[in-house]
Amino acid sequence: MYFLYDLLLVIILIFLIPFLIIQILKGKYREGFAQRLGFIPEDILKKLKGKKIIWVHAVSVGETVAASPVVKKIKEAYPDYSILFSTVTDTGQEMARKIIEDADAYIYFPLDLSFMVGRVLRLINPLLIIIMETELWPNFIRKASKSGAKIVYANGRISDQSVGRYKYLGPFLEDMLKRIDLFCMQSEQDLSYILKLGADPAKVHNTGNTKLDQDYTGISPEEKNSYLEEFKIRDEDKVLVVGSTHANEEEQFASIYKELKDEFEDFIMILAPRHITRIDEIEEMFHQAGIKTIRRTGVRKRKDEPVILVDTIGELGKLYSLGDLAFVGGSLVESGGHNILEPAVHGKLVFFGPHVYDFKESSQLLLENEAGIQVQDKEELVLMLKKFLHNPSLMEKYSRNARAVIEKNRGTTDRIVMLLKKLEGGKERSFIEGGL
């Protein structure tokens, strides 16, 4: 079964070679290319040699954000262990190096070919592997389990769409689920889905969402004032921070901006696309719409540009603190939404569209506690934004609710660490040996 899986991956890679060569020539995938093939730099191996290793893996930016409080709490609980952090994407790697300060080393995750992942596992020799959210890698999980490492899924999430697709993995899924030692799921729905797929009930727990514990977005009054001064935002300005937008959403926000600017003279919009590689395209689109913009990297030269386009990675979490209101993208288009809790951490009223199927529990939490507003389309969003901008006391009520709901629901990472401590030792090695 695994031989056929390897063979299929090799065939796919052969067909992708021309595409990969073109992308590498354009500068993509160059960083970490050797690591993806299973070759770990000597300086990293020297840093980890002789250490007890905990390997935390997050595919991209969103999972890295979810991992940040987990890594911090694990480092506090197990200071004698070294933490290796891996990602799949370049943006995830960049984000990790900015916000995962407690990691001892960072690598790109290897391709899931048995000889590649086997080589990396032999070199690193981790005692514990924590995989964030929904990353299923058959060869990696099989090889890691055979090595004696404990495997934990943290902040486990399964969408309505995924639960149906995973069933097609058949014996792969059954074998993978047996090899995983602990499932820490985000919600009761995620818990029910993983049980439906065949996970052992004794291994499954609803621990909550680690994004409620995130603190990398924390900002002191002095730092916030520094941002406000740099961005040239005044007390009288009304600021909307729009984060993680996708194609077609920026076009809608160009129109939204015009409607709000007509009614609120001091209106400013800070917009951060999900993928900053699209910044040129977005900038051109706003200019064609007759809207002046300035990039975040040039914001110190800002004069009267009312739209600030964020062309940096790792800052959005803090930039939400600058707004009166926030909108989280990927929700006006069918992309499943993004982390709507990030603005709420700052006590900001959060707006989002109808397509938040990847964040069902988070959206319900905010809606039930009057800390968020869901709209069905651009027209309703404009109406609701105007309503709250005209009613500061109502805005403040929702903001207080946002702060309260975050504080009330913190503690996920503590629950995960408590469950880690209960893990029993394996036959070949024990994760709990050495003082855990």
N, C-alpha and C positions, 0 to 999 in steps of 0.2 A: 504493500500500500504506500509506504513512504518512498520506495524506489520510484514508483510511478509519479508521485508528487515531485520528486527531484527532477525526473525526466521532463515533466511538463514545464517546470520552471526554466530548465536549460533551453528548451525549445523556444519558450517565450523570450528569453534573453537574446537568443540568436536573432530572432526577428526584430528585436528592439535595438540591436547594435547600430544600424545606420542612424536611427533617431538619437541614440545616446551620444554618438560621435558629434553630430550636429550641435546638440545641446552643450556638450563639453567645450566645443570650439567657441560657443557663445558665452562661455564662462559658468554655465550651470553644472552642478554636480562635481565640479573640480575639487572643492573642499571636501575632505573626508572620503574621497573616492576609494583610496586603498583600504580605509577602515570598513567601508561597505563590503569589500571583498574579503574581509577577515584579517587584515594586517593592522595590528595595533602599534602605534609609534613606541619606540624604545623608551622615550622619556616617561610615557604613561605607565608602561610595564615596570620601570624602575621605581616609580612612585608608589605602585601598588604591591610590589614584591614583598612577600612575607607578611602582608597585612590580611586581616579578616575583612572580606568584602561584602558589602550590600550593594546590589545593582538595581537602580531604579530606572525604568524605561518609560518614556512618554513620546508619542509619535510626533506631535507638532506643538504649536503655540498653546492651544487650549488645554491639552493634557499637561503641558509643562506648568501652566498656571495652577492646575489642580494639584500638581505634585509639590509645589513650593512649600506649603505648610507641612506636608508629610515628611519631606526631607529634613526640614528644620527640627521637627519633633523627634524623628528617629536619631538625628545627631545628638540631641539633648539626652535621649534615653540610652544610647549606646555610643558613648564618645570614643571607645577603643576600636570602633570599626571605621573603615574607610568607605566612602560612598562614591560609587561610579554612576554617572548619569548619562543616559544615551537618548538620542532622538533620531527620527528618520529624516525630517526636513531641515533645510538650512535655517529657515526662520525659527524653527523650534530650538535649534542649536544656539542661535544668537540670543534668543529669549532666555534659555537656560543659563547661559554665561552671565546674564544680567541679573536674574532674580534668584537663581539657585546657588546662593553663596556658600552653603554648607557642603556642597559636593567637593570631593577631593580631585576628581578627574572627569572629563567629558569626552564622549566618543559618539560616532555615528553607528547606528544599529546595523549589524551585518545582514546581507541578503539571506533569506531563509533556506539556503541550500545546506544539506546536512553536514558536508565537509567544512563549510565556512563557519557555521555557528558552532560546530564541534571544536574547531580550532580556537575560536575566541573564548569559548567556555573553559577549555584546557588552560589557556594563557591567564585568564582572569581568576578562575576557580572561585566563584562567588558562593557564599553560604546561603544567602537569601536573595531572591529576585522579586522585585515589586513591579508589576506592570499596571500602568494607569489606564483606567476606563476599559476599552473594548478591543485591545490588540490581541489577536489570535494568530500565533505563528507555530504551525504544527511541528516543524523540525526543531525549532528553538525550545519549545516546551518539552518535547520528547528527550532531547539531549540534556537539557538542564535537569530534568527529573532523574535521568539515569546517573547524572553526576552526583546526586545526593543533595542538591540544592533544594531549599524550600521555595515554592512558587506561590505568590500572593497576588490576587487582583485587587487593587485599591480604587475606590471611587468608581466601581463597576457600573457601566451604563449600557443598556441594550434598547435600541429604538424599536418602535412598532414595526418598521420595515426590516430591521436586522433579524428579529426573532424568527421571521419566516425564512429568510435567506440562509441562516445558520443551519437549519434543518437539512439543507442539501449537502452539508459536509459529511453527513452520515457517520461512518466509523471513525473518521478523523476527529469529529467533534466529541464523540463518546470517549475516545482515547485521551484527548486533551483534557476534558473535564475531570477524568479520573486522576490525572497527574497533577492537577492544581490543588494545593493544600488549603487555601483559604480564599473565600470570595467575600470582599467587603463592598456591598452594593450601595448605590446612592439612595434608593427608595424602595418602598414595598413593591412597586410595579417592576422595577429592575430585578428585585429578589424573586418575584413570581416567574419572571421570564427565564432566569437562569435555572430555576428549578424545573420549569417546563421543558427546557432543553436537555435536562438529565443530570444536573449537578447533585452531588450528595448533600441532602438537607443539613447534615451535621457540620458541613464546611461553609454554609452560606449564612451571612449576617447582613442586616440592614443597618449600616453605620452612619448614613447620611452623606452629605455632599461636602467634600474637603474645601471647595471654593468658598464656603461660608467662613472658613478659618484663615483664608489668605490674609497675609499682612504685608506682602511686598508692595502693595499699593498704598501703604500707610504714608502719610505726609504730615510733617510738622507745620505749625502755623508759619514758622519762618520760611520753610521750603515753599509753602503755598504762596506766600507773599512774593517770594522770589519769582515764581512762575507768573504770577499776575503782572508783576513789573516787567518781566521779559516779554510777555505776550501783549503788554500795553492794554490790559483790561481794566476798566474803571469801575467804581462802585455802581454807577448808574447803568452800566451795560447789562443787557439781558443776554445770557449765553446759553446756547444749546450745544451740547457735546454729542456728536453722532459717531458711534464706534462700530468697527468690524463690518463695514458695508460691502456689498457685492455689486457686480455689474447690474445695471438697471436701477439700483437703489440710489446711486449718486445722481442719476438723471432726475429722479423723483425729488431728491433733496435740493436740486438747483431750483426747481419750481416752488418747493416748500419755502425755501429761503426768500424768494421774491415776494411771496404772499405775506410772510411775517415781517419782512423789512418794510413793506408798504405801511404796515400798521404800527410797527415798533422801530422808531428811528435809530435807537441805540442797540439794535439786534446784531449779535455776532454768532457765527457758527464755526465750531471746530469739528472737522470731519477727518476720521481716521479709517481708511479703507482696510479691509481684511488683508489684502495683499498689496504691499507698497510698490511692487513692480508695476502696478497699474497707475501710479501717480501721474505720469506724463499724460496719459489718456484722460484721466479725470480733470486734470488742470486745464487741458485743452477744451474739454466739454464745458466747463464753467466759463471759460473765456468767451467761447462762442455764444454762450447765453448772456453775455454782457456783465458777468459778475467778476469783480476783482478778487484775486486770491493771493495768498502768500504761503510759502511752505514753512513748516515748523522749523526746519534747519536755518531759515533766513528770517525768523520772526523778530529778531532784534532790530531789523531794519523796517519793521512794519510802520506804515503811516496811517492810511485810512482803509486798508484792505479789510473787508468785513468777514471774509471766509479764510480760515487757516486750515491748510491741508497738512495732515500729519504724515511725514515721510521718514519716521523713525520707528524702531521696534522696541517694545518694552516700556513705553511711557504711557500708553493709553489708560492703564489702571489708575495712574496718578492724575492724568488730565481730566478724568471724570470729576474730580474734586473742584475744578474751576467753573463748572457749569451750574446754572440754575435748574436746568432740566437735562435729561439724557435720553438718547434713543440707541438701542442696540440692534445692529443690522443682521442680515441673513434671515430676516423675518418678514420683510415686505415681499421678498421673493422666496421661492420654495427651496431654501437651503437648510432649514431646520433650526435656525437661530444660533445665537452665541451666548456667551456668559453674561446673563442679565443681572447677576448678583454683583458684578464689579462696581457699577454705579451705586447700588444699594449700600455697599460697604461704607460709602462716603455720606450716606444719608440723603441720596438724591432720588427724586421721583423718576422711575424708569418707564419709558414707553417702549413698546415692541409690537410687531405686526402679528398676523394670524399664524405664521408658519414657525412655530417654536416646538415642533415635535421632538427635537433632541433635548429640550429643556422643559419638559412637561411639569415635573415636580417643582422646579424653581419658579416657573410662571404661576402655577397655582398658589404657591406659597406667598408670592408678592400680591397677587390679586385678592386672595382671601383676607389679607391683612391691610388692604388699601395702601399698598406701597408701590404698586405698579399699575399701568394703564395699557390694556391691549386694544389695538385698533385694527380694523379690517382692511383699510386702504389709505392712500395718501390723503384723500379728502377728509376722512375722519380724523387723521392725525393732525392736520392743520387746525381743524375746529377745536380739538382737545388741547393742543399747544396754546392756542389763543386763549382758551378758557382759563388755563392755569397761569399764563403770563399776566392776565388781567386780574387774577385773584391770588395775590401773594400769601394770604392767610391759609387758603386751601392748599397751596403748594407746600407751605410749611407743615401742615398737618400730615400730608403724605410723606414728606421728608422725615418727620419724627417717626412715623410708622416704619419706614425703611430701616432706620437705625435700630429700632426696637426689635424688628424681626430678625435681623442679622445677629444681634447680641443673644437673643433667645435661642437661636438654633446653632450656635457654635459648639465645638467639642468633638467633631467627627474624627479628627486626627488622634485625639486622646483615646477614643474607642478603638481605632485601628491598632495603635501601639499596644493597648491592653490585650487585644486578640493575638498580636504577634508574640507576646510573652507566653501565651498559652500553647503555642505550637510545640508539638512533641518532636523529639529528635528522630531523624531518619535512621535507616539501617547502616548506611555507609558513613555518614557524618551527622552530627547534630547541630542544628542552627543555634540551639540554646547552650552549646558548649562554650566555654570561654567567658562565662559571666552573663549571658543574656537571660 
